[in-house]
Amino acid sequence: MSWFIIASCSALLSAAAAVIQKKVLFRLNALEFSLMVSVIILMFSLFIPLSMDVTSIAPSTLLIIVGKSLLGGAAFLLVMMSLEHNQISTALPILGMTPAVTALAALLIIGEALHQWEWLGIGMMMAGTYILEKRPAQKFFQPVKELFRSKDHYYMYGALCLFAVSSVFDKLLVSGYKTDPLIVLFYQHLVYCAMFGALFVMRRQQVHALVQKSAGELPFVVAVALLTIAYRFTQLEATILAPVALVLAVKRTSILYASFYGGKIFSEERLAQKLIGGALIVGAGFIILRNVG
């Protein structure tokens, strides 16, 4: 199957998860939600050690998995914190910059460079992100200034950098070290649970209080868990077949789907303009494919 189709499936699944996440975050805070989703994901992942030998990987590989999972877990929590405090169509567009940051990280870490057409496509994605952020009364450079000055976006900036580095190590694990994606996902979910659980305990929160608080949201949390497993697995599968920055460029089309449908559901502003910006990002994905065999 084409990596583009796999990455596009990851985008659709990620968008669906983001919309449901926003709905749940009206009731649960970011850490509570992250912990619950991670525990449920780990429960669904228990078939992995029962069906394959997860101890067969080298210690150095396991160390990379743990390190990159800590980065990915921190990024996930930051995204949830941003969604908790911002409109979904405002928070998510910043992640459109991930392919450019990832390309630079991949160049520095594993020497994976992009050609001119790919850079043009990534530039178009940045332009689409600008349109998504632009408000009618703003001057031309004001959206750019607000992107880098607004405290509301700081969570996403942190997630942007962490996701980029984590994705490079995803590529190294599944393509360079030939590690089974399911083994990577199992250990990743284990690290997420340990990380969020430790933060939960450090904040002196009570498990029974969380269970009572989240009882009505449990079906949505389970849905997010299933969607999250699916989009993480398809993203890893796609990185086996194509450069990591290209996979993320396509996957970030989820910005279009989540911003539009999430904006409709939650009655957010400037949806027509955001659709145009998102369409530019989708178009950039096709430009990026120009030199990909």
Residue frames as qw, qx, qy, qz and C-alpha x, y, z in Angstrom:
[[0.000, 0.887, 0.461, 0.000, 0.00, 0.00, 0.00],
 [0.357, 0.644, -0.031, 0.676, 1.23, 3.53, -0.84],
 [0.387, -0.211, -0.488, 0.753, 2.76, 5.46, 2.06],
 [0.135, -0.157, -0.084, -0.975, 0.63, 8.44, 1.00],
 [0.605, -0.382, -0.511, -0.476, -2.59, 6.48, 1.55],
 [0.650, -0.322, -0.591, 0.353, -1.35, 5.21, 4.92],
 [0.259, -0.080, -0.269, 0.924, -0.33, 8.72, 6.02],
 [0.314, -0.270, -0.269, -0.870, -3.67, 10.13, 4.83],
 [0.662, -0.426, -0.598, -0.150, -5.49, 7.53, 6.94],
 [0.515, -0.241, -0.473, 0.673, -3.37, 8.65, 9.89],
 [0.003, 0.122, 0.000, 0.993, -4.45, 12.24, 9.21],
 [0.519, -0.379, -0.435, -0.631, -8.16, 11.37, 9.20],
 [0.700, -0.384, -0.581, 0.159, -7.86, 9.31, 12.37],
 [0.401, -0.105, -0.332, 0.847, -5.87, 12.07, 14.08],
 [0.181, -0.261, -0.149, -0.937, -8.47, 14.68, 13.13],
 [0.643, -0.443, -0.510, -0.360, -11.30, 12.57, 14.54],
 [0.651, -0.307, -0.513, 0.468, -9.34, 12.08, 17.77],
 [0.221, 0.074, -0.161, 0.959, -8.66, 15.82, 18.06],
 [0.383, -0.395, -0.286, -0.784, -12.34, 16.74, 17.77],
 [0.741, -0.455, -0.484, -0.097, -13.33, 14.23, 20.46],
 [0.575, -0.098, -0.404, 0.705, -10.40, 15.34, 22.63],
 [0.025, -0.270, 0.035, -0.962, -11.67, 18.92, 22.58],
 [0.605, -0.456, -0.377, -0.533, -15.10, 17.74, 23.66],
 [0.780, -0.354, -0.467, 0.222, -13.70, 15.77, 26.64],
 [0.468, 0.066, -0.282, 0.835, -11.37, 18.61, 27.66],
 [0.292, -0.573, -0.130, -0.755, -14.38, 20.73, 28.56],
 [0.791, -0.534, -0.135, -0.266, -14.74, 18.44, 31.60],
 [0.882, -0.311, 0.004, 0.355, -11.29, 16.94, 32.29],
 [0.062, -0.901, 0.324, 0.280, -8.02, 18.84, 32.50],
 [0.573, 0.635, -0.496, -0.147, -5.14, 17.98, 30.15],
 [0.008, 0.438, -0.874, 0.213, -3.22, 15.74, 32.57],
 [0.615, 0.047, 0.643, -0.454, -6.31, 13.82, 33.69],
 [0.789, 0.504, 0.011, -0.352, -7.32, 13.19, 30.11],
 [0.416, 0.638, -0.647, -0.043, -3.78, 12.20, 29.02],
 [0.233, -0.315, 0.871, -0.296, -3.48, 9.70, 31.87],
 [0.711, 0.203, 0.515, -0.433, -6.87, 8.10, 31.21],
 [0.728, 0.596, -0.198, -0.275, -6.26, 7.77, 27.47],
 [0.241, 0.600, -0.761, 0.059, -2.80, 6.30, 28.04],
 [0.428, -0.174, 0.817, -0.346, -4.07, 3.69, 30.51],
 [0.779, 0.371, 0.336, -0.377, -6.84, 2.61, 28.14],
 [0.580, 0.677, -0.419, -0.174, -4.43, 2.51, 25.19],
 [0.022, -0.488, 0.859, -0.153, -2.04, 0.33, 27.20],
 [0.633, 0.049, 0.672, -0.381, -4.91, -2.03, 28.05],
 [0.783, 0.548, 0.070, -0.287, -5.76, -2.35, 24.36],
 [0.408, 0.722, -0.558, -0.028, -2.06, -2.94, 23.62],
 [0.570, -0.451, 0.659, -0.194, -1.64, -5.93, 25.95],
 [0.933, 0.292, 0.190, -0.086, -2.13, -8.30, 23.02],
 [0.450, 0.793, -0.408, 0.055, 1.30, -7.23, 21.73],
 [0.133, -0.567, 0.788, -0.199, 3.49, -8.93, 24.39],
 [0.748, 0.008, 0.596, -0.292, 1.15, -11.96, 24.16],
 [0.822, 0.534, 0.175, -0.088, 1.65, -12.31, 20.41],
 [0.658, 0.613, -0.254, 0.355, 5.34, -11.45, 20.01],
 [0.741, -0.323, -0.253, 0.531, 8.57, -11.29, 21.99],
 [0.042, 0.969, 0.056, 0.237, 8.89, -7.66, 23.09],
 [0.588, -0.731, 0.287, 0.196, 12.13, -8.46, 24.96],
 [0.855, 0.208, 0.285, 0.379, 14.00, -9.38, 21.78],
 [0.330, 0.894, -0.013, 0.305, 15.14, -5.83, 21.04],
 [0.629, 0.183, -0.352, 0.668, 18.62, -4.62, 21.96],
 [0.375, -0.632, -0.415, 0.537, 19.08, -2.48, 25.11],
 [0.194, -0.215, 0.179, 0.940, 20.25, 0.44, 22.97],
 [0.156, -0.351, -0.641, -0.665, 17.04, 0.23, 20.91],
 [0.390, -0.653, -0.644, 0.085, 14.94, 0.13, 24.07],
 [0.347, -0.465, -0.190, 0.792, 16.77, 3.20, 25.36],
 [0.019, 0.035, 0.393, 0.919, 15.92, 5.08, 22.16],
 [0.295, -0.511, -0.714, -0.377, 12.28, 4.02, 22.43],
 [0.409, -0.639, -0.516, 0.398, 12.08, 5.23, 26.04],
 [0.268, -0.327, 0.021, 0.906, 13.77, 8.53, 25.21],
 [0.089, -0.147, -0.504, -0.846, 11.64, 9.28, 22.20],
 [0.347, -0.564, -0.731, -0.162, 8.49, 8.24, 24.12],
 [0.332, -0.562, -0.385, 0.653, 9.28, 10.73, 26.88],
 [0.059, -0.183, 0.244, 0.950, 9.54, 13.43, 24.22],
 [0.236, -0.289, -0.701, -0.608, 6.34, 12.27, 22.51],
 [0.356, -0.579, -0.711, 0.180, 4.46, 12.05, 25.80],
 [0.212, -0.479, -0.201, 0.828, 5.48, 15.57, 26.77],
 [0.062, 0.024, -0.457, -0.887, 4.41, 16.79, 23.32],
 [0.287, -0.443, -0.791, -0.310, 1.03, 15.05, 23.63],
 [0.315, -0.610, -0.561, 0.462, 0.42, 16.64, 27.03],
 [0.127, -0.341, 0.057, 0.930, 1.34, 20.08, 25.67],
 [0.163, -0.185, -0.635, -0.732, -1.12, 19.67, 22.78],
 [0.343, -0.566, -0.750, -0.024, -3.86, 18.70, 25.22],
 [0.278, -0.539, -0.335, 0.722, -3.04, 21.76, 27.36],
 [0.003, -0.141, 0.315, 0.939, -3.31, 23.96, 24.28],
 [0.274, -0.348, -0.740, -0.507, -6.64, 22.40, 23.24],
 [0.331, -0.549, -0.685, 0.346, -7.90, 22.87, 26.78],
 [0.177, -0.605, -0.203, 0.749, -7.30, 26.64, 26.66],
 [0.104, 0.383, -0.373, -0.838, -7.83, 27.49, 22.95],
 [0.776, 0.403, 0.094, -0.476, -10.25, 26.89, 20.10],
 [0.825, -0.010, 0.520, 0.219, -9.39, 23.76, 18.15],
 [0.614, 0.688, 0.242, 0.303, -9.12, 25.78, 14.92],
 [0.010, -0.954, 0.259, -0.153, -6.66, 28.15, 16.63],
 [0.615, -0.589, 0.523, 0.030, -4.47, 25.61, 18.42],
 [0.872, 0.094, 0.454, 0.158, -3.97, 22.98, 15.72],
 [0.593, 0.800, -0.007, 0.096, -2.74, 25.14, 12.79],
 [0.164, -0.850, 0.500, 0.004, 0.58, 25.77, 14.55],
 [0.744, -0.212, 0.626, 0.096, 1.34, 22.07, 14.20],
 [0.734, 0.666, 0.135, 0.006, 1.38, 22.70, 10.44],
 [0.146, 0.876, -0.458, 0.042, 4.95, 23.87, 10.94],
 [0.801, -0.378, 0.464, -0.011, 6.01, 20.41, 12.14],
 [0.891, 0.358, 0.169, 0.221, 7.24, 19.12, 8.71],
 [0.353, 0.838, -0.232, 0.346, 9.67, 22.04, 8.33],
 [0.404, -0.719, 0.499, -0.265, 11.03, 21.59, 11.85],
 [0.917, -0.105, 0.385, -0.020, 11.18, 17.82, 11.34],
 [0.770, 0.595, -0.029, 0.226, 13.07, 18.22, 8.06],
 [0.099, 0.827, -0.424, 0.355, 15.70, 20.32, 9.81],
 [0.653, -0.502, 0.514, -0.240, 15.90, 17.88, 12.72],
 [0.954, 0.167, 0.248, 0.040, 16.21, 14.91, 10.32],
 [0.571, 0.742, -0.216, 0.277, 18.98, 16.69, 8.43],
 [0.111, -0.759, 0.518, -0.378, 20.94, 17.35, 11.62],
 [0.698, -0.370, 0.545, -0.282, 20.30, 13.99, 13.32],
 [0.789, 0.048, 0.606, 0.093, 20.25, 11.35, 10.56],
 [0.196, -0.354, 0.547, 0.733, 21.33, 13.30, 7.45],
 [0.326, 0.500, 0.784, 0.172, 17.97, 13.02, 5.69],
 [0.013, -0.319, 0.104, 0.942, 17.63, 16.01, 3.34],
 [0.491, 0.634, 0.554, -0.222, 14.72, 17.24, 1.18],
 [0.429, 0.238, 0.476, 0.730, 14.75, 18.36, -2.45],
 [0.014, 0.006, -0.050, -0.999, 13.61, 21.76, -3.74],
 [0.433, -0.328, -0.537, -0.645, 10.05, 20.70, -4.56],
 [0.558, -0.445, -0.674, 0.192, 9.59, 19.26, -1.10],
 [0.281, -0.261, -0.306, 0.871, 10.78, 22.52, 0.44],
 [0.201, -0.155, -0.307, -0.917, 8.34, 24.41, -1.79],
 [0.536, -0.426, -0.663, -0.303, 5.51, 22.22, -0.51],
 [0.494, -0.424, -0.551, 0.522, 6.51, 22.82, 3.08],
 [0.103, -0.072, -0.032, 0.992, 6.60, 26.56, 2.35],
 [0.379, -0.309, -0.495, -0.718, 3.05, 26.31, 1.04],
 [0.560, -0.465, -0.678, 0.099, 2.05, 24.59, 4.26],
 [0.327, -0.288, -0.344, 0.832, 3.43, 27.52, 6.22],
 [0.141, -0.094, -0.244, -0.955, 1.41, 29.90, 4.02],
 [0.504, -0.407, -0.659, -0.382, -1.70, 27.85, 4.70],
 [0.497, -0.425, -0.587, 0.477, -1.03, 28.11, 8.42],
 [0.122, -0.104, -0.074, 0.984, -0.75, 31.89, 8.05],
 [0.344, -0.256, -0.451, -0.783, -4.16, 32.08, 6.34],
 [0.555, -0.437, -0.708, -0.004, -5.70, 29.95, 9.07],
 [0.434, -0.403, -0.436, 0.678, -4.43, 32.45, 11.66],
 [0.116, 0.127, 0.156, 0.973, -5.19, 35.72, 9.79],
 [0.056, 0.652, 0.656, -0.376, -8.06, 37.83, 11.12],
 [0.351, 0.768, 0.425, 0.327, -9.85, 40.47, 9.00],
 [0.106, -0.992, -0.030, -0.058, -8.69, 43.57, 10.89],
 [0.713, -0.510, 0.253, 0.410, -5.05, 42.52, 11.23],
 [0.242, 0.824, -0.411, -0.306, -2.15, 44.02, 9.31],
 [0.788, 0.406, -0.447, -0.121, -0.10, 41.72, 7.08],
 [0.463, 0.347, -0.729, 0.365, 2.61, 40.74, 9.57],
 [0.468, -0.443, 0.369, -0.669, 0.44, 40.85, 12.69],
 [0.959, -0.117, -0.072, -0.248, -0.56, 37.16, 12.53],
 [0.755, 0.320, -0.443, 0.363, 3.13, 36.23, 12.31],
 [0.022, 0.502, -0.488, 0.714, 3.94, 38.39, 15.32],
 [0.704, -0.341, 0.215, -0.585, 1.07, 36.89, 17.32],
 [0.937, 0.086, -0.334, -0.046, 2.15, 33.37, 16.42],
 [0.663, 0.222, -0.479, 0.531, 5.46, 33.95, 18.15],
 [0.007, -0.363, 0.384, -0.849, 4.36, 36.33, 20.93],
 [0.686, -0.369, -0.131, -0.613, 1.06, 34.92, 22.11],
 [0.256, -0.365, 0.814, -0.373, 1.33, 32.97, 25.36],
 [0.825, 0.133, 0.284, -0.469, -1.65, 30.91, 24.21],
 [0.818, 0.489, -0.284, -0.106, 0.59, 29.32, 21.57],
 [0.081, -0.690, 0.701, -0.158, 3.56, 28.45, 23.81],
 [0.755, -0.122, 0.612, -0.202, 2.22, 24.96, 24.53],
 [0.844, 0.508, 0.165, -0.052, 2.08, 24.23, 20.80],
 [0.313, 0.824, -0.468, 0.064, 5.61, 25.58, 20.21],
 [0.387, -0.495, 0.760, -0.170, 6.95, 23.12, 22.75],
 [0.815, 0.176, 0.527, -0.164, 4.93, 20.29, 21.23],
 [0.641, 0.747, -0.128, -0.121, 6.12, 21.28, 17.75],
 [0.137, 0.724, -0.670, 0.087, 9.79, 20.85, 18.65],
 [0.505, -0.284, 0.779, -0.239, 9.26, 17.69, 20.68],
 [0.833, 0.368, 0.342, -0.230, 7.12, 16.02, 18.00],
 [0.540, 0.763, -0.341, -0.097, 9.76, 16.84, 15.37],
 [0.018, -0.585, 0.799, -0.141, 12.61, 15.19, 17.28],
 [0.641, -0.050, 0.697, -0.317, 10.42, 12.26, 18.36],
 [0.808, 0.511, 0.129, -0.264, 9.35, 11.63, 14.75],
 [0.373, 0.712, -0.593, -0.042, 12.97, 11.51, 13.59],
 [0.227, -0.360, 0.877, -0.225, 13.65, 8.76, 16.11],
 [0.788, 0.255, 0.414, -0.378, 10.48, 6.97, 14.92],
 [0.687, 0.656, -0.267, -0.164, 12.10, 6.85, 11.50],
 [0.104, 0.617, -0.767, 0.140, 15.39, 5.63, 12.95],
 [0.527, -0.176, 0.752, -0.355, 13.66, 2.85, 14.91],
 [0.785, 0.329, 0.445, -0.277, 11.34, 1.40, 12.26],
 [0.697, 0.705, -0.121, -0.050, 13.48, 2.03, 9.17],
 [0.210, 0.738, -0.614, 0.185, 17.07, 2.09, 10.44],
 [0.254, -0.350, 0.839, -0.331, 16.88, -0.45, 13.29],
 [0.486, -0.048, -0.758, -0.433, 14.03, -2.44, 11.65],
 [0.119, 0.054, 0.786, -0.605, 12.08, -2.47, 14.91],
 [0.078, -0.488, -0.830, -0.259, 8.51, -3.79, 14.67],
 [0.154, -0.440, -0.063, -0.882, 6.11, -0.80, 14.94],
 [0.699, -0.526, -0.383, -0.297, 3.91, -2.73, 17.37],
 [0.728, -0.257, -0.376, 0.513, 6.83, -3.18, 19.77],
 [0.223, 0.221, -0.082, 0.946, 7.60, 0.54, 19.53],
 [0.413, -0.501, -0.251, -0.718, 3.96, 1.36, 20.27],
 [0.760, -0.448, -0.470, 0.030, 3.78, -1.01, 23.24],
 [0.593, -0.202, -0.308, 0.716, 6.79, 0.48, 24.99],
 [0.043, 0.332, 0.096, 0.937, 5.68, 3.98, 24.03],
 [0.545, -0.561, -0.339, -0.523, 2.31, 3.50, 25.72],
 [0.762, -0.376, -0.422, 0.316, 4.03, 1.99, 28.76],
 [0.416, 0.012, -0.168, 0.893, 6.25, 5.06, 29.08],
 [0.206, -0.465, -0.236, -0.828, 3.27, 7.39, 28.61],
 [0.677, -0.569, -0.426, -0.193, 1.39, 5.70, 31.47],
 [0.697, -0.298, -0.320, 0.569, 4.40, 5.88, 33.78],
 [0.271, 0.185, 0.010, 0.945, 5.06, 9.52, 32.86],
 [0.341, -0.494, -0.253, -0.759, 1.49, 10.79, 33.23],
 [0.737, -0.492, -0.463, -0.004, 0.95, 8.64, 36.31],
 [0.587, -0.159, -0.302, 0.734, 4.02, 10.14, 37.99],
 [0.024, 0.274, 0.061, 0.960, 2.84, 13.67, 37.17],
 [0.548, -0.524, -0.432, -0.488, -0.63, 12.82, 38.49],
 [0.734, -0.435, -0.431, 0.293, 0.82, 11.60, 41.80],
 [0.436, 0.021, -0.165, 0.885, 3.14, 14.60, 42.06],
 [0.198, -0.373, -0.159, -0.892, 0.11, 16.88, 41.83],
 [0.102, 0.039, 0.804, -0.584, -1.45, 14.89, 44.70],
 [0.600, 0.020, -0.225, -0.767, -4.61, 14.10, 42.79],
 [0.543, -0.084, 0.761, -0.345, -6.87, 11.21, 43.78],
 [0.034, 0.034, -0.887, -0.460, -7.62, 8.32, 41.43],
 [0.077, 0.498, 0.851, -0.149, -11.16, 7.76, 42.76],
 [0.138, 0.696, 0.195, -0.677, -11.96, 11.45, 42.22],
 [0.110, 0.397, -0.595, -0.689, -10.76, 11.17, 38.62],
 [0.020, 0.180, 0.962, 0.206, -12.86, 8.05, 38.02],
 [0.112, 0.647, 0.652, -0.380, -15.99, 9.77, 39.34],
 [0.093, 0.668, -0.082, -0.734, -15.29, 12.94, 37.38],
 [0.148, 0.382, -0.678, -0.610, -14.73, 11.11, 34.10],
 [0.441, 0.178, 0.864, -0.165, -17.52, 8.52, 34.34],
 [0.534, 0.683, 0.351, -0.353, -19.74, 10.27, 31.80],
 [0.312, 0.798, -0.389, -0.338, -16.84, 10.83, 29.40],
 [0.585, -0.323, 0.734, 0.123, -15.55, 7.25, 29.39],
 [0.750, 0.454, 0.475, 0.082, -17.04, 6.25, 25.99],
 [0.377, 0.921, -0.093, 0.029, -15.38, 9.28, 24.39],
 [0.290, -0.745, 0.598, 0.062, -12.05, 8.54, 26.10],
 [0.729, -0.021, 0.675, 0.110, -12.19, 4.95, 24.82],
 [0.644, 0.718, 0.258, 0.060, -12.94, 6.24, 21.31],
 [0.109, 0.933, -0.344, -0.009, -9.94, 8.58, 21.49],
 [0.551, -0.490, 0.671, 0.082, -7.76, 5.70, 22.71],
 [0.768, 0.274, 0.564, 0.129, -8.72, 3.51, 19.74],
 [0.480, 0.870, 0.074, 0.086, -8.25, 6.34, 17.26],
 [0.168, -0.876, 0.449, 0.048, -4.89, 7.22, 18.83],
 [0.690, -0.225, 0.667, 0.169, -3.61, 3.65, 18.51],
 [0.701, 0.537, 0.445, 0.148, -4.71, 3.62, 14.89],
 [0.342, 0.934, -0.060, 0.089, -3.16, 6.95, 13.86],
 [0.341, -0.759, 0.547, 0.092, 0.13, 6.28, 15.68],
 [0.738, -0.043, 0.650, 0.178, 0.43, 2.84, 14.07],
 [0.639, 0.675, 0.327, 0.170, -0.35, 4.11, 10.56],
 [0.070, 0.965, -0.252, -0.018, 2.13, 6.96, 11.01],
 [0.508, -0.542, 0.652, 0.153, 4.87, 4.50, 11.98],
 [0.749, 0.267, 0.584, 0.164, 3.98, 2.25, 9.03],
 [0.466, 0.874, 0.118, 0.071, 4.21, 5.20, 6.65],
 [0.144, -0.893, 0.416, 0.095, 7.64, 6.23, 7.95],
 [0.736, -0.175, 0.611, 0.235, 8.98, 2.81, 6.91],
 [0.634, 0.491, 0.520, 0.295, 8.19, 3.67, 3.27],
 [0.299, 0.807, 0.161, 0.484, 8.98, 7.41, 3.01],
 [0.328, 0.271, -0.362, 0.829, 11.04, 10.23, 4.56],
 [0.229, -0.477, -0.706, 0.471, 9.69, 11.24, 7.95],
 [0.047, 0.346, 0.077, -0.934, 9.12, 14.90, 7.00],
 [0.313, -0.025, -0.608, -0.729, 6.99, 13.86, 4.00],
 [0.343, -0.373, -0.862, 0.022, 4.88, 11.56, 6.18],
 [0.157, -0.502, -0.504, 0.685, 4.25, 14.36, 8.65],
 [0.106, 0.170, -0.255, -0.946, 3.50, 16.80, 5.84],
 [0.402, -0.222, -0.714, -0.529, 0.65, 14.56, 4.70],
 [0.376, -0.414, -0.782, 0.275, -0.45, 13.66, 8.20],
 [0.100, -0.321, -0.308, 0.890, -0.76, 17.33, 9.11],
 [0.247, -0.243, -0.516, -0.783, -3.64, 17.63, 6.64],
 [0.347, -0.495, -0.775, 0.185, -5.56, 16.58, 9.75],
 [0.104, -0.283, -0.224, 0.927, -5.40, 20.31, 10.55],
 [0.282, -0.055, -0.438, -0.852, -7.87, 20.90, 7.71],
 [0.491, -0.337, -0.759, -0.262, -10.29, 18.21, 8.81],
 [0.414, -0.427, -0.638, 0.488, -10.14, 18.94, 12.53],
 [0.067, -0.197, -0.108, 0.972, -10.26, 22.74, 12.15],
 [0.336, -0.116, -0.452, -0.818, -13.24, 22.63, 9.83],
 [0.582, -0.364, -0.684, -0.246, -15.38, 19.93, 11.41],
 [0.442, -0.340, -0.576, 0.597, -14.32, 20.80, 14.94],
 [0.007, -0.063, -0.040, 0.997, -15.06, 24.44, 14.20],
 [0.448, -0.269, -0.525, -0.672, -18.52, 23.50, 12.93],
 [0.590, -0.389, -0.704, 0.076, -19.29, 21.38, 15.97],
 [0.441, -0.463, -0.423, 0.642, -18.03, 23.94, 18.49],
 [0.150, 0.922, 0.346, 0.087, -19.31, 27.00, 16.52],
 [0.522, -0.464, 0.123, 0.705, -15.88, 28.57, 16.05],
 [0.236, 0.851, 0.034, -0.467, -15.12, 31.63, 13.95],
 [0.211, 0.727, -0.486, -0.437, -13.75, 32.23, 10.39],
 [0.774, -0.022, 0.632, 0.012, -14.39, 28.69, 9.17],
 [0.713, 0.687, 0.139, 0.014, -14.45, 29.61, 5.44],
 [0.161, 0.882, -0.437, 0.075, -11.06, 31.30, 5.73],
 [0.508, -0.485, 0.708, -0.075, -9.68, 28.37, 7.70],
 [0.855, 0.279, 0.437, -0.028, -10.92, 25.98, 5.02],
 [0.548, 0.821, -0.150, 0.062, -8.97, 27.95, 2.38],
 [0.121, -0.765, 0.620, -0.130, -5.83, 27.82, 4.51],
 [0.711, -0.196, 0.666, -0.110, -6.31, 24.13, 5.13],
 [0.822, 0.526, 0.214, -0.037, -6.86, 23.48, 1.41],
 [0.311, 0.852, -0.416, 0.069, -3.51, 25.17, 0.71],
 [0.412, -0.530, 0.729, -0.131, -1.89, 22.77, 3.16],
 [0.830, 0.173, 0.522, -0.091, -3.52, 19.81, 1.40],
 [0.650, 0.758, -0.055, -0.006, -2.33, 21.14, -1.97],
 [0.038, -0.800, 0.596, -0.058, 1.18, 21.38, -0.57],
 [0.727, -0.219, 0.647, -0.071, 1.06, 17.65, 0.09],
 [0.820, 0.494, 0.286, 0.050, 0.68, 17.02, -3.64],
 [0.309, 0.890, -0.323, 0.094, 3.56, 19.39, -4.45],
 [0.429, -0.623, 0.647, -0.092, 5.70, 17.50, -1.98],
 [0.847, 0.064, 0.526, -0.034, 4.92, 14.25, -3.81],
 [0.551, 0.774, -0.184, -0.249, 6.36, 15.57, -7.10],
 [0.362, 0.637, -0.679, 0.041, 9.79, 13.97, -6.70],
 [0.531, -0.303, 0.727, -0.313, 8.79, 11.03, -4.55],
 [0.367, 0.219, -0.810, -0.401, 8.97, 7.71, -6.30]]
